[in-house]
């Protein structure tokens, strides 16, 4: 955990599978290459109540964290993020109304901040909603607590979904950042 908390860059990559979404979270080296695996997630598709557990690796023996919807099938559901023992780390939720034209998420780390994350490019956000071909253009999210940057998530071009995460706030719990980065892919289209 102490080493995880010092990281300022992460890479998130979706594995292509038929019946589940799988994600690898890795360190990102200074040269831009991916480093060590720090978390592995698997999400069942078409679940009524979203729950994603992240493990140390794809053997799925040792959980690191998880997030779970408080409600069943709710467009503005709140997701609680917990550690491997089920202790709360924070929560996030999609702002359904604001997301009609520009995807917006609210993220809370109790005792530290409440942040808002939005698509960086509002025009691209609008295009992605009305033009199918625009859905292939990468999107970028910036999370701020007021005017203070917390972290950003940048989607990369490619057949698989890949993201680079830049963490600006040294106090934000990296597990909360990892949960949000995975959720941006797993839950974004809902």
C-alpha positions as a printed NumPy array, in Angstrom:
array([[  0.   ,   0.   ,   0.   ],
       [  2.786,   2.466,   0.818],
       [  4.413,   1.926,  -2.587],
       [  1.053,   2.226,  -4.346],
       [  0.432,   5.579,  -2.646],
       [  3.645,   7.038,  -4.151],
       [  2.604,   6.398,  -7.77 ],
       [  1.784,   9.394,  -9.956],
       [  1.067,   7.524, -13.214],
       [ -0.905,   4.387, -13.989],
       [ -1.935,   2.471, -17.096],
       [ -5.317,   0.761, -17.365],
       [ -5.915,  -1.702, -20.183],
       [ -9.006,  -3.707, -21.044],
       [ -8.559,  -7.333, -22.064],
       [-10.864,  -8.499, -24.84 ],
       [-13.107, -11.347, -23.616],
       [-16.537, -12.598, -24.732],
       [-18.604, -12.723, -21.541],
       [-16.743, -10.462, -19.123],
       [-14.836,  -7.213, -19.079],
       [-11.327,  -7.638, -17.691],
       [ -8.902,  -4.865, -16.807],
       [ -5.229,  -4.721, -15.931],
       [ -3.901,  -1.804, -13.908],
       [ -0.147,  -1.35 , -14.167],
       [  2.474,   1.117, -13.099],
       [  3.525,   3.489, -15.845],
       [  7.274,   3.899, -16.228],
       [  8.921,   7.287, -16.937],
       [  9.586,   6.228, -20.556],
       [  5.843,   5.602, -21.085],
       [  6.035,   1.804, -21.027],
       [  3.841,  -0.248, -18.753],
       [  5.435,  -1.695, -15.637],
       [  4.285,  -4.098, -12.933],
       [  0.712,  -5.353, -12.612],
       [ -0.834,  -3.824,  -9.488],
       [ -4.485,  -4.812,  -9.935],
       [ -6.696,  -7.035, -12.056],
       [-10.459,  -6.581, -12.38 ],
       [-13.247,  -8.638, -13.851],
       [-16.779,  -7.368, -14.428],
       [-19.708,  -9.515, -15.51 ],
       [-21.641,  -7.973, -18.38 ],
       [-25.344,  -7.249, -17.981],
       [-25.334,  -7.521, -14.195],
       [-28.38 ,  -6.041, -12.441],
       [-26.336,  -4.636,  -9.578],
       [-22.845,  -3.617, -10.568],
       [-20.025,  -5.002,  -8.485],
       [-16.376,  -5.102,  -9.489],
       [-13.59 ,  -6.617,  -7.4  ],
       [ -9.947,  -5.85 ,  -8.136],
       [ -7.329,  -8.427,  -7.243],
       [ -3.534,  -8.48 ,  -7.082],
       [ -3.447, -10.566, -10.297],
       [ -5.59 , -12.675, -12.626],
       [ -5.537, -15.691, -10.286],
       [ -8.156, -13.687,  -8.316],
       [ -6.939, -15.037,  -4.968],
       [ -6.153, -11.787,  -3.142],
       [ -8.576,  -8.855,  -3.37 ],
       [ -7.19 ,  -5.31 ,  -3.26 ],
       [-10.394,  -3.265,  -3.477],
       [-13.839,  -3.251,  -4.972],
       [-16.739,  -1.049,  -5.892],
       [-20.424,  -1.832,  -5.737],
       [-23.612,   0.009,  -6.669],
       [-25.871,   0.901,  -3.788],
       [-28.953,   0.472,  -5.978],
       [-30.064,  -1.944,  -8.673],
       [-30.075,  -0.537, -12.233],
       [-30.043,   3.183, -11.494],
       [-28.689,   5.734, -13.98 ],
       [-27.377,   7.922, -11.158],
       [-26.28 ,   5.119,  -8.836],
       [-23.692,   5.746,  -6.169],
       [-20.831,   3.246,  -6.064],
       [-19.12 ,   2.561,  -2.76 ],
       [-15.389,   1.806,  -2.958],
       [-13.996,  -0.481,  -0.254],
       [-10.615,  -1.968,   0.607],
       [ -9.845,  -5.7  ,   0.716],
       [-11.473,  -5.954,   4.165],
       [-14.668,  -4.177,   3.089],
       [-13.74 ,  -0.918,   4.827],
       [-14.934,   2.235,   3.   ],
       [-12.403,   4.219,   0.954],
       [-14.818,   6.569,  -0.806],
       [-17.539,   6.651,  -3.422],
       [-18.418,   7.939,  -6.864],
       [-21.522,   8.539,  -8.946],
       [-22.396,   9.651, -12.431],
       [-24.274,  12.937, -12.667],
       [-26.961,  11.778, -15.092],
       [-28.381,  15.232, -15.889],
       [-25.016,  16.888, -16.607],
       [-23.892,  13.78 , -18.497],
       [-26.534,  14.19 , -21.17 ],
       [-24.15 ,  16.499, -23.061],
       [-20.848,  16.086, -21.215],
       [-20.101,  13.081, -19.021],
       [-19.714,  14.151, -15.403],
       [-18.775,  12.112, -12.325],
       [-18.577,  13.049,  -8.648],
       [-15.932,  11.36 ,  -6.505],
       [-15.621,  11.593,  -2.726],
       [-12.79 ,  10.657,  -0.415],
       [-14.271,  11.325,   3.048],
       [-12.273,  13.743,   5.151],
       [-10.26 ,  14.946,   2.166],
       [-12.328,  16.153,  -0.799],
       [-15.277,  15.853,  -3.128],
       [-14.139,  16.121,  -6.74 ],
       [-15.941,  16.514, -10.034],
       [-14.64 ,  14.826, -13.161],
       [-15.761,  15.909, -16.602],
       [-14.864,  15.176, -20.179],
       [-12.171,  17.653, -21.089],
       [-13.632,  18.444, -24.508],
       [-17.319,  19.374, -24.382],
       [-17.693,  19.454, -28.181],
       [-16.299,  15.922, -28.45 ],
       [-18.677,  14.841, -25.689],
       [-21.641,  16.148, -27.671],
       [-20.404,  14.549, -30.911],
       [-19.958,  11.17 , -29.186],
       [-23.638,  11.196, -28.228],
       [-24.995,  11.914, -31.707],
       [-22.481,  10.509, -34.22 ],
       [-21.618,   6.806, -33.976],
       [-18.193,   7.21 , -35.617],
       [-17.197,   9.743, -32.922],
       [-17.446,   7.018, -30.267],
       [-14.06 ,   5.739, -31.427],
       [-12.348,   9.056, -30.673],
       [-10.541,   8.904, -27.313],
       [-11.945,  10.928, -24.457],
       [-10.254,  12.545, -21.474],
       [-11.482,  13.231, -17.956],
       [-10.12 ,  15.76 , -15.485],
       [-11.06 ,  15.498, -11.804],
       [-10.94 ,  18.671,  -9.712],
       [-11.821,  19.536,  -6.128],
       [-12.792,  23.148,  -6.719],
       [ -9.92 ,  24.484,  -8.803],
       [ -7.397,  21.986,  -7.422],
       [ -6.512,  19.131,  -9.83 ],
       [ -6.784,  15.635,  -8.323],
       [ -6.139,  13.336, -11.317],
       [ -6.863,  12.864, -15.015],
       [ -7.703,   9.847, -17.171],
       [ -6.806,   9.878, -20.872],
       [ -8.131,   7.234, -23.248],
       [ -5.691,   6.188, -25.996],
       [ -6.372,   5.24 , -29.625],
       [ -6.487,   1.508, -30.328],
       [ -8.64 ,  -1.577, -30.717],
       [ -8.58 ,  -2.239, -26.966],
       [ -9.518,   0.387, -24.429],
       [ -6.328,   1.753, -22.863],
       [ -5.962,   4.652, -20.455],
       [ -3.195,   6.69 , -18.914],
       [ -3.882,   8.051, -15.428],
       [ -1.962,  11.086, -14.136],
       [ -2.284,  11.742, -10.388],
       [ -1.632,  15.305,  -9.245],
       [ -2.863,  15.183,  -5.628],
       [ -0.386,  13.331,  -3.379],
       [ -3.112,  12.704,  -0.763],
       [ -5.717,  11.003,  -2.931],
       [ -6.048,   7.286,  -2.191],
       [ -4.691,   5.518,  -5.268],
       [ -7.213,   2.708,  -4.777],
       [-10.019,   5.244,  -5.241],
       [ -8.326,   6.529,  -8.404],
       [ -7.965,   2.963,  -9.732],
       [-11.647,   2.221,  -9.044],
       [-12.729,   5.393, -10.846],
       [-10.442,   4.74 , -13.835],
       [-11.84 ,   1.209, -14.282],
       [-15.392,   2.504, -13.809],
       [-14.915,   5.113, -16.538],
       [-14.592,   2.264, -19.01 ],
       [-16.896,  -0.294, -17.408],
       [-19.761,   2.11 , -16.65 ],
       [-19.314,   5.047, -19.023],
       [-21.827,   3.925, -21.663],
       [-24.633,   3.461, -19.111]])
